[in-house]
Amino acid sequence: MVVAFRLPVLLVIWCMLGRAEEPEAILQRAVQAHQAGDMQAAIQGYKEFLKIQPASVLAHSNLGAALAHQGEYGDAIREYKEALTLAPDNPAIALNLAIAYYKLGEIGKAAAELIALRARQPDNQQVNLLLADCWLRLGENQKVIAMLDPMYAAHRDDDGLAYLLGTALIRDGQTNRGQLVIDKILHNGDSAEARLLMGTTKFSVHDFAGAVKDLARAVELNPSLPSVHSYYGQALLSTGDAAGAVREFRLELQQDPNDFSANLDLGALLRQDQELDEAAQYIERALRVRPRDPGAEFQMASIKVAQGKLEEARQRLENTIKESPTFVEAHVTLATVYYRLKRKADGDRERGVVQKLNAEIQARQPASQTSAPGPTEKPQ
Amino acid sequence: MIAGAALYLFYSAATAPAVCAGCHKAQARTQPATPMGHALERVEDCDILRDHPRLTFQYGRYSYSITRQGSQGIYSVTDGTATLTVPIGWAFGLGEAGQTYVFERGGTFYESRVSFYKAIGGLDLTMGARAAEPQDLTQAAGREMIHKEVADCFGCHTTGAVRGSTVHFEDLQAGVLCENCHMQSAAHVAALKAGDAKGAAMPHLAAMTTEESAEFCGRCHRTWAQIAAGGPLGILNIRFQPYRLTNSKCYDPTDQRISCIACHDPHVEVVRNTASYDSKCQACHYQRANAPGKVCPVAKKDCTGCHMPKLDLPGAHKKFTDHQIRIVRANGAYPD
């Protein structure tokens, strides 16, 4: 999630350009336009050629690459798939397909392609690191650790690898091990990457003020570092600076429209401010990155509640608590939705679940935490 | 995370109560004098600060004072070596139980660490302050309020100032006045002046369902969802009436006999005579075969005296009526 991958789209150069027949001349012009950066002309040429020779792997693949370059990932995916139907063992096209999924925010599908690719090319570092990045985005920290741990033993100089492994360890709660892995990066001096790791480490142990300081410095050192604005925004939010958090989430999404946390947190903040339509756009994107994520599903359900779309909210919440039966806020909102739908018995049942879950939470807390008044208590 | 979205927003461009009084004479005459109408007082208008020109309090090594200087209230805290002195910005609460002060310092808002309590006629720690030991004089003076909290506090204690999550102090009307609940009054007035009866329509609050009322009033008095998801649990939530009421066994989200406004008219002073609520209870609990509620075998009057007991809220120097209607057992635990 935090490594600045370069994702080159592989252009398959046709080696038969010298032939003079008409269809081949069309393809030649398309490839030349592609190489010259004129994507519209390239796309037009590839399409023209495919009308004549629809079974051309090269034309489908190159058309996919040109479309991806234009940000038309959905169409690019269709072309890559067509190419793979014709040439199922072509790893370059499979990697391009994975990259297109990644760029589109279909992280689960990207990961599935990369897993298949890794089975064939276990030593392909680009595939491994991109897969690790996908897993981080999907919250699959332990898979990242299992894959990268042995690789790290053999490649201790690879900062990118250390970065991904360290992040996964910290997010998995293995803060001490994570700190050891990232120590090498920190010893290289003050860098945006080092500050980002220090900030996220402090954030994970709830030192929010310290996290804000490090992350602000990371932004200062390299505002283009992937996820730096997202984490800075989260830290600002934890210190109560919602306006600052919104600003940072927007900056992150300018760089990476598929950052899960920035989409989710910005959507949640906008929902609180009743900017429901805009909030829904960000939550939808978060759900594209992590389908069925309970937090994102809950936010979308809450938007539906605020919009008065109670049936839709109910269905989402019922699905959410099936996946996450101890998600208190989801039960709370579902109880409210049932009441608004005049389904008192169902509402009462959900309230009972909330009561039981809260009692369990209280039982796990030290006595001092359950009896102390909240910070905003004041006489009226 | 706050579950359950608010039904309505605090609305901008508040219409002055005097304008509303042009047509809604009865409500406009009584509402500004209610506790909600005085949910916030400007320092210059604050009776408590006027009646108590010098308040003092000692807690640990910190000495506190609030003194009246002209129209100002000056809040001061000292640890014996250094002193922090600031003018009070706003007085939150009419003082029915107490009054807490908010001041601004260096662009940051603080909730005073001490509050005035009516029962003791003086200062004591603000509720919640006992839990955190101050590390310096600023913390001893007050608790820093985060941005959203400032908007939430002013949104519930004033009218016309909060738009989105920003407080526009230039538009602030002290207390909860017409616009805070009814909203859209500017458009309402403009449409009426233009003779547009259809355009003058406003949300009909009295037509809300019981559940909608609980959520509407709960914007400030806290909804069930807010407390259930974020606490506080235990006796500290006794002040949050919509939460308590909707926990009642007899609460029915579709039955208007148990809605907030079935018992309370927000336009008039809250009725203190508990017997006056008997008819509300007996709207359900009457002697008939199909009555929704059972008839009390113990008494025929003063229902709330037993079934809605007044309980002591620690630190508040006041007993609060528990709105979770129930059969109270001797030595029974406080039901959450």
Chai-1 contact restraints between the chains, C-beta under 6 A:
chainA,res_idxA,chainB,res_idxB,connection_type,confidence,min_distance_angstrom,max_distance_angstrom,comment,restraint_id
A,G240,B,I146,contact,1.0,0.0,6.0,A-B,restraint_1
A,G240,B,H147,contact,1.0,0.0,6.0,A-B,restraint_2
A,A242,B,H147,contact,1.0,0.0,6.0,A-B,restraint_3
A,A242,B,K148,contact,1.0,0.0,6.0,A-B,restraint_4
A,D273,B,G164,contact,1.0,0.0,6.0,A-B,restraint_5
A,Q274,B,L9,contact,1.0,0.0,6.0,A-B,restraint_6
A,V305,B,A5,contact,1.0,0.0,6.0,A-B,restraint_7
A,A306,B,A5,contact,1.0,0.0,6.0,A-B,restraint_8
A,E329,B,M1,contact,1.0,0.0,6.0,A-B,restraint_9
A,E329,B,A3,contact,1.0,0.0,6.0,A-B,restraint_10
A,E329,B,A229,contact,1.0,0.0,6.0,A-B,restraint_11
A,V332,B,A3,contact,1.0,0.0,6.0,A-B,restraint_12
A,V332,B,A225,contact,1.0,0.0,6.0,A-B,restraint_13
A,V332,B,A228,contact,1.0,0.0,6.0,A-B,restraint_14
A,V332,B,A229,contact,1.0,0.0,6.0,A-B,restraint_15
A,T333,B,A3,contact,1.0,0.0,6.0,A-B,restraint_16
A,T333,B,G4,contact,1.0,0.0,6.0,A-B,restraint_17
A,T336,B,G4,contact,1.0,0.0,6.0,A-B,restraint_18
A,T336,B,A225,contact,1.0,0.0,6.0,A-B,restraint_19
A,Y339,B,E211,contact,1.0,0.0,6.0,A-B,restraint_20
A,Y339,B,P253,contact,1.0,0.0,6.0,A-B,restraint_21
A,R340,B,E211,contact,1.0,0.0,6.0,A-B,restraint_22
A,K342,B,T254,contact,1.0,0.0,6.0,A-B,restraint_23
A,V354,B,A228,contact,1.0,0.0,6.0,A-B,restraint_24
A,A372,B,A131,contact,1.0,0.0,6.0,A-B,restraint_25
A,P373,B,M127,contact,1.0,0.0,6.0,A-B,restraint_26
A,P373,B,G128,contact,1.0,0.0,6.0,A-B,restraint_27
A,P373,B,L236,contact,1.0,0.0,6.0,A-B,restraint_28
A,G374,B,G128,contact,1.0,0.0,6.0,A-B,restraint_29
A,G374,B,P232,contact,1.0,0.0,6.0,A-B,restraint_30
A,P375,B,G128,contact,1.0,0.0,6.0,A-B,restraint_31
A,E377,B,M127,contact,1.0,0.0,6.0,A-B,restraint_32
A,E377,B,G128,contact,1.0,0.0,6.0,A-B,restraint_33
A,K378,B,T100,contact,1.0,0.0,6.0,A-B,restraint_34
A,K378,B,T126,contact,1.0,0.0,6.0,A-B,restraint_35
A,K378,B,M127,contact,1.0,0.0,6.0,A-B,restraint_36
A,P379,B,A97,contact,1.0,0.0,6.0,A-B,restraint_37
A,P379,B,G98,contact,1.0,0.0,6.0,A-B,restraint_38
A,P379,B,S115,contact,1.0,0.0,6.0,A-B,restraint_39
A,P379,B,A316,contact,1.0,0.0,6.0,A-B,restraint_40
A,Q380,B,G93,contact,1.0,0.0,6.0,A-B,restraint_41
A,Q380,B,A97,contact,1.0,0.0,6.0,A-B,restraint_42
